[in-house]
Amino acid sequence: MGKLKQYIFDYLQRKQSERNPRFPHLDQPLKIILIYESDVLERNDGIKTIRQELLRRQMDVTMWGFVAKKEIQTLILPQSRILGLPDYNLFGKPREYVVKDLQAEHYDLLIDLTTRPVLALRYLAMLTDADFKVGLNLGEGIHDMLISLPDFTPEQGEEADIEASWLFNQIMNYLTTIKSND
């Protein structure tokens, strides 16, 4: 079933319309969406710290997470949503209400904090309406800018031990460095 789910994802990704990405200017307020894999208890302390950092920079932050074994049905933070397996169909595609809610907003920047290949989160990254998408190189080609690690290959995804906060710092460092060199 996993290969069929992957085949459907790859097919839908090829059908996506061509994007014209716009590089974000971090010196002005942006509307940002964070995509991440939630911890089982849905506390996500590291993600909350990242959100606080972005709010301190006067960014408008929305967060979408995924956890396979969803236990809590309450919202932890404003503008936060954690999806579970019931929010996806048999083939791993997000249900229509999820897609509708996700595409209801336009974002300046998508920061994908996914540190291993999770199909549910790859769908979120693919379907989000954002001017610029950045994330770890997991081999799917969804993002406009990929963070590659010399000792990491997409095949290592399950075994890799990468913290979302470390990945966030790398992303922000690259976005700032690239902008300063313009």
C-alpha positions in Angstrom: 0.0 0.0 0.0 2.9 2.3 0.7 4.1 2.2 -2.9 0.6 3.0 -4.2 0.4 6.0 -1.8 3.8 7.2 -3.1 2.8 6.7 -6.7 -0.4 8.7 -6.2 1.6 11.5 -4.5 4.2 11.6 -7.3 1.5 11.7 -9.9 -0.3 14.6 -8.1 3.0 16.4 -7.7 3.7 16.2 -11.4 0.2 17.6 -12.1 0.9 20.7 -9.9 1.0 23.9 -11.9 4.3 25.6 -12.4 5.2 27.9 -9.6 7.0 31.3 -9.7 8.6 31.6 -6.3 9.4 34.9 -4.7 12.2 35.1 -2.2 11.1 36.5 1.2 12.4 39.6 2.8 12.9 38.8 6.4 13.2 42.5 7.4 9.5 43.0 6.9 6.5 41.3 8.5 5.6 38.1 6.7 2.8 35.6 6.8 4.5 32.3 7.6 3.3 28.7 7.9 5.3 26.1 9.8 4.8 22.5 8.9 6.2 19.9 11.4 5.8 16.4 12.8 4.1 16.7 16.2 5.2 14.7 19.2 2.8 12.1 20.4 1.7 14.2 23.4 1.2 17.2 21.1 3.2 19.5 23.4 5.8 20.5 20.8 8.0 22.6 23.0 10.6 23.2 20.3 7.9 24.3 17.8 6.5 26.7 20.4 9.9 28.2 20.9 10.3 28.6 17.1 6.8 30.3 17.0 7.8 32.7 19.7 11.0 33.6 17.8 9.0 34.4 14.7 6.4 36.4 16.7 9.2 38.4 18.2 10.2 39.3 14.6 6.6 40.5 14.1 5.7 37.6 11.8 2.2 36.3 11.4 2.7 32.5 12.2 0.4 29.6 11.4 1.4 26.1 12.4 0.2 22.8 10.9 1.5 19.5 12.4 0.8 15.9 12.0 1.0 13.0 14.4 0.1 9.4 13.4 -1.5 8.5 16.8 -3.6 11.6 17.6 -4.8 11.6 21.2 -5.8 15.2 21.9 -8.6 17.1 20.0 -8.0 20.5 21.5 -6.0 23.4 20.0 -2.8 24.0 21.9 -2.0 27.4 20.4 -3.9 30.0 18.3 -3.4 29.5 14.6 -2.3 25.9 15.2 -3.7 22.7 13.8 -2.5 19.1 14.4 -3.8 16.5 12.0 -4.0 12.8 12.5 -4.7 9.8 10.4 -8.5 10.4 10.3 -7.7 13.6 8.4 -6.3 11.6 5.5 -8.0 9.1 3.1 -7.1 5.5 2.5 -4.5 6.6 -0.1 -2.8 9.0 2.2 -4.2 12.2 0.6 -5.6 14.9 2.9 -9.4 15.0 3.1 -11.2 17.7 1.2 -11.9 19.8 4.3 -8.2 19.8 5.2 -7.2 20.9 1.7 -9.9 23.6 1.8 -8.7 25.0 5.1 -5.0 24.8 4.1 -5.6 26.6 0.8 -7.9 29.3 2.3 -4.8 31.3 3.3 -2.0 32.6 1.2 1.5 32.7 2.8 4.7 34.5 2.0 6.9 31.7 3.4 6.4 28.0 4.1 9.0 26.6 6.5 8.9 22.8 6.5 10.5 21.5 9.7 10.0 17.9 8.6 13.1 15.9 9.4 12.1 12.6 7.8 9.9 11.7 4.9 6.3 11.7 6.2 3.8 11.5 3.3 1.1 13.4 5.2 3.4 16.4 5.7 4.7 16.2 2.2 1.1 16.7 1.0 0.8 19.7 3.2 3.9 21.2 1.8 2.9 20.5 -1.7 -0.7 21.9 -1.3 0.1 25.1 0.6 -0.3 28.3 -1.3 3.0 30.0 -0.5 5.3 32.4 -2.4 8.4 30.6 -1.2 8.9 27.1 0.3 12.0 25.9 2.2 12.8 22.7 3.9 15.2 19.8 4.3 16.2 17.9 1.2 14.2 14.7 1.5 14.3 14.0 -2.2 10.8 15.1 -3.2 11.4 18.5 -5.0 8.5 20.3 -3.4 10.5 23.2 -2.0 12.0 26.2 -3.7 15.1 26.1 -1.4 16.5 22.9 0.0 18.7 22.5 3.0 21.1 19.7 2.3 23.4 18.2 4.9 26.7 16.6 3.9 26.2 13.5 6.0 22.5 13.1 5.3 20.8 11.4 2.4 17.0 11.3 1.9 17.2 7.5 2.3 18.4 8.0 5.9 15.2 9.9 6.7 13.9 7.4 9.3 17.2 7.0 11.1 18.4 10.7 11.0 18.5 12.5 14.3 17.8 16.1 13.4 16.1 18.5 15.7 13.4 20.9 14.3 15.0 23.8 16.1 18.4 23.1 14.5 16.8 22.9 11.1 14.9 26.2 11.7 18.2 27.9 12.7 19.8 26.6 9.5 16.9 27.8 7.4 16.8 31.3 8.9 20.6 31.5 8.6 20.5 30.7 4.9 17.5 33.0 4.2 19.3 35.9 6.0 22.7 35.2 4.3 21.2 34.9 0.8 19.3 38.2 1.3 22.3 40.1 2.6 24.3 39.0 -0.5 21.7 40.4 -2.9 
